[in-house]
Amino acid sequence: MNRIPSISFEFFPPKDTVGEAKLWETLDKLAPYGPRFVSVTYGAGGSTRERTSGIVTRIKRETGLEPAAHLTCVGATRDAVDEVARGWWNAGIRHVVALRGDSPAGSGPYAPHPSGYANAAELTAGLRRVGDFEISVGAYPESHPDSASPEADLDNLKRKLDAGATRAITQYFFDASTFLRFRDRCAAAGITAPIVPGILPVTNFKKVVEFSAACGATVPAWMAELFAGLDDDPETRQLVAASTASELCLALMAEGVQDFHFYTLNRPQLAAAICRRLGVRPELEAAA
Ligand SMILES: Cc1cc2nc3c(=O)[nH]c(=O)nc-3n(C[C@H](O)[C@H](O)[C@H](O)COP(=O)(O)OP(=O)(O)OC[C@H]3O[C@@H](n4cnc5c(N)ncnc54)[C@H](O)[C@@H]3O)c2cc1C
């Protein structure tokens, strides 16, 4: 079964006006690919609250795209988090990606705010009380580093879905088998909600190696070989990144995967190239 997949794109809120202008250009370029939704991340410790809110409400107001706002529990009371969500609901935002978040780098293991939501399952339940949001949550094919065991991590995912989430988006991974094994384990555990693979096209291999060590994602040896010697050759890296991510998606599609969430890093070219390779064409072209 290889029908045209359904896609979504993730962006981060830029720090300055130059980055913001680039984000709107990126959104313009990717909008014709018809994403089911576009999500905007929430910076560590709620640091981007205003920027995330500004971007999702502008997407809602000025584009035909459906925005999804990421929200974390870090460093905020339940009331403060609810207030953010209520503001979004009043602005017409209907989709939230509910996450626990992480403690600031170097400050040790995660500790919830004393009056805050302790984890994403609690946040999901809280959001349900604020409005009838569509809620997506995170899932970890290689288990979250804080989890006691793969089984405990799956139980946690179930708690988030039982609390009212309707979809899980995964942490990135680089081997199709990693996702497929996880999908089987979810099915065996009775999880029926869509588990959408999060796809990260690798543009900066060094950074991905660093980040993967922290978040527990495996960087396969074949990938290190593929990117070896390309540190100073961004153009070749782009080509390798597009073909590697496309191959991963095609392997997943051959196993019946029909939804993909792309971590765009606010760059349109790679996501666009991969979409085209998967048969997702811009609307104008398809209509011509
Ligand atoms: C798709 C996606 C998007 C993301 N977007 C953002 C973003 O915008 N901003 C940001 O800061 N971070 C983001 N993250 C990162 C995320 O915040 C971290 O991975 C964080 O460490 C965990 O968040 P979570 O929502 O998965 O946590 P949770 O699901 O709450 O769980 C985290 C860990 O704690 C364990 N745990 C939770 N509750 C319990 C319990 N009651 N008992 C025992 N163990 C428990 C779980 O097993 C798991 O190991 C994103 C991650 C993903 C996958």
The ligand as a MOL file (V3000), in Angstrom:
LIG
                    3D

  0  0  0     0  0            999 V3000
M  V30 BEGIN CTAB
M  V30 COUNTS 53 58 0 0 0
M  V30 BEGIN ATOM
M  V30 1 C 7.2880 15.2830 18.9860 0
M  V30 2 C 8.0650 15.9600 20.0980 0
M  V30 3 C 8.0050 17.3460 20.2150 0
M  V30 4 C 8.6930 17.9980 21.2630 0
M  V30 5 N 8.5840 19.3680 21.3660 0
M  V30 6 C 9.1720 20.0040 22.4250 0
M  V30 7 C 8.9960 21.4130 22.6370 0
M  V30 8 O 8.3120 22.0930 21.8810 0
M  V30 9 N 9.6030 21.9790 23.7160 0
M  V30 10 C 10.3660 21.2430 24.6120 0
M  V30 11 O 10.8840 21.8290 25.5690 0
M  V30 12 N 10.5630 19.9170 24.4240 0
M  V30 13 C 9.9790 19.2760 23.3620 0
M  V30 14 N 10.1500 17.9150 23.2030 0
M  V30 15 C 11.0510 17.1940 24.1040 0
M  V30 16 C 10.3380 16.6970 25.3760 0
M  V30 17 O 9.9270 17.7920 26.1720 0
M  V30 18 C 11.3130 15.8060 26.1350 0
M  V30 19 O 11.5520 14.6350 25.4180 0
M  V30 20 C 10.9540 15.5080 27.5790 0
M  V30 21 O 12.1090 14.9630 28.2260 0
M  V30 22 C 9.8430 14.4870 27.7510 0
M  V30 23 O 8.6530 14.9980 27.3930 0
M  V30 24 P 7.3450 14.0300 27.3360 0
M  V30 25 O 6.2020 14.9000 27.0730 0
M  V30 26 O 7.5750 12.9140 26.3990 0
M  V30 27 O 7.3410 13.5200 28.8450 0
M  V30 28 P 6.4470 12.4800 29.6500 0
M  V30 29 O 5.6040 11.6860 28.7110 0
M  V30 30 O 5.7680 13.1650 30.7600 0
M  V30 31 O 7.5120 11.4460 30.2310 0
M  V30 32 C 8.8790 11.6980 30.3770 0
M  V30 33 C 9.5480 10.5110 31.0700 0
M  V30 34 O 9.1180 10.4210 32.3930 0
M  V30 35 C 8.5360 9.1560 32.6490 0
M  V30 36 N 7.3080 9.3700 33.4330 0
M  V30 37 C 6.3380 10.2830 33.1830 0
M  V30 38 N 5.3630 10.1980 34.1270 0
M  V30 39 C 5.7360 9.2110 34.9570 0
M  V30 40 C 5.1560 8.6390 36.1220 0
M  V30 41 N 3.9850 9.0720 36.6200 0
M  V30 42 N 5.8290 7.6280 36.7340 0
M  V30 43 C 6.9850 7.1850 36.2360 0
M  V30 44 N 7.5810 7.6830 35.1470 0
M  V30 45 C 6.9670 8.6710 34.5110 0
M  V30 46 C 8.2090 8.5760 31.2890 0
M  V30 47 O 8.2400 7.1760 31.2480 0
M  V30 48 C 9.2710 9.1550 30.4550 0
M  V30 49 O 10.4000 8.3710 30.5910 0
M  V30 50 C 9.4910 17.2330 22.1690 0
M  V30 51 C 9.5700 15.8380 22.0250 0
M  V30 52 C 8.8610 15.1940 21.0130 0
M  V30 53 C 8.9450 13.6910 20.8700 0
M  V30 END ATOM
M  V30 BEGIN BOND
M  V30 1 1 1 2
M  V30 2 1 2 3
M  V30 3 2 2 52
M  V30 4 2 3 4
M  V30 5 1 4 5
M  V30 6 1 4 50
M  V30 7 2 5 6
M  V30 8 1 6 7
M  V30 9 1 6 13
M  V30 10 2 7 8
M  V30 11 1 7 9
M  V30 12 1 9 10
M  V30 13 2 10 11
M  V30 14 1 10 12
M  V30 15 2 12 13
M  V30 16 1 13 14
M  V30 17 1 14 15
M  V30 18 1 14 50
M  V30 19 1 15 16
M  V30 20 1 16 17
M  V30 21 1 16 18
M  V30 22 1 18 19
M  V30 23 1 18 20
M  V30 24 1 20 21
M  V30 25 1 20 22
M  V30 26 1 22 23
M  V30 27 1 23 24
M  V30 28 2 24 25
M  V30 29 1 24 26
M  V30 30 1 24 27
M  V30 31 1 27 28
M  V30 32 2 28 29
M  V30 33 1 28 30
M  V30 34 1 28 31
M  V30 35 1 31 32
M  V30 36 1 32 33
M  V30 37 1 33 34
M  V30 38 1 33 48
M  V30 39 1 34 35
M  V30 40 1 35 36
M  V30 41 1 35 46
M  V30 42 1 36 37
M  V30 43 1 36 45
M  V30 44 2 37 38
M  V30 45 1 38 39
M  V30 46 1 39 40
M  V30 47 2 39 45
M  V30 48 1 40 41
M  V30 49 2 40 42
M  V30 50 1 42 43
M  V30 51 2 43 44
M  V30 52 1 44 45
M  V30 53 1 46 47
M  V30 54 1 46 48
M  V30 55 1 48 49
M  V30 56 2 50 51
M  V30 57 1 51 52
M  V30 58 1 52 53
M  V30 END BOND
M  V30 END CTAB
M  END
